[in-house]
């Protein structure tokens, strides 16, 4: 029986493999429903989460790769992975 590492680094590595659409949906849920998760974020992170979600919703300007990575980081922090 092999051992699995439950380290925060392993969780973060796995989370980075998640498809962008799933991260976006998790961010949308967090933005509208996730009070406990929301409270894990700083005011700046909350503002950035909302900005990226609104930008993705508008579709007039594509979300950049750096914004995608920032959203991924915020969502990971909010759901408590890698604490």
Helices and strands as residue ranges (DSSP letters): H 8-16, H 20-33, H 35-38, H 43-58, H 65-79
